[in-house]
Amino acid sequence: MSQPHTSRGGGTVGETRIDGVLYERRPDAGGAPVVFDSPHSGADYPDDFRTVVPPERLRLAEDMDVDALFDGAPARGAVLLAALFPRSYIDPNRPLSDLDPDLILGAWPEELAPSTKSALGVGLIWRNEPAGGPMYNRKLTVREVQARIDRCYRRYHERLRTALNDAHARHGAVWHLNCHSMPSVSGPLSPEGPDIDRPQFNLGDRDGTTCDPAFTAFVQEAIEGLGYRCTVNDPYKGVELVRAYSDPARGRHSLQIEISRALYMDETTFARTGGFAALKADIDRLIEAIVDHAGARSRN
């Protein structure tokens, strides 16, 4: 298994990479109290996945190119963390207890609390593919699920936790942006039901509990100022990665961002469209605004 290594490029950015698991890019020194993470843009499909679903259908689960859209963050003083493994292999945005026991061969050694997502087949380990069919023609052994947790899930959470703690220790506060994309029209597993047109951006703060509501309002205003339609907590409120690492009363603010894929890609072929460059330029402006906002409110 590859070990983390560090490289530097571009003069202002350092990178740590764990092959097949994650990469983290950050300013070489100092930086802002801002961390962006993209947990669902991974496309390195492990050999031990052994799913029966064709790769092109699995790709529907990816938040394709979200890490590329936000890759200007380190040059503007913020950390960028991105998963390299696919969410359909194991989803870092679910709690470890959100596991379907019917998917496991044998008894799971810890207490489980499967959510409605597990009931739909898209919990910690996906049972169903995005189109609704089965992912496997077998049950998964306890050992192979534990291996996915140890190699991918725990390492991703450890890197994110460390980045957030480091920023908070330096600045007295940290602003965490959890970055995703969404189909432009809802599907059968969507919270609002199928065939509903989505907004261009959606922010989720779990009904005002994961960050200062003023920060959510600031980001919404910044997005709308760039000319986009942006909703809050509709259709998505935010899941595990904003819940687990937020504590607004102690200066730990986490906000989920969802971007409509129709803004930058062909949702059938997965190819980038001409809108990608324009959207990326606007996201760079959004990153700058967030970094400035956080810097003005931290102790620096």
Buried (B, 14 or more C-beta within 10 A) or exposed (E): EEEBEEEEEEEBBBBBBBEBBBBBBBBEEEBBBBBBBBBBBBBEBBEEBEBEBEEEBBBBBBBBBBBBBBBBBBBBBBBBBBBBBBBBBBBBBBBBBBBBEEBBEEEBEEEBEBBEBBEBBBBBBBBBBBEEEBBBEEEBEBEBBBBBBEBBBBBBBEBBEBBBEBBBEBBBBBBBBBBBBBBBBBBEBBEEEEEEEBBBBBBBBBEEBBBBEEBBEBBBEBBEEBEBEBBBBEBBBBBBBBBBBBBBEEBBBBBBBBBBBBBBBEBEEBEBBEEBEEBBEBBBBBBBBBBBBBBEBBEE
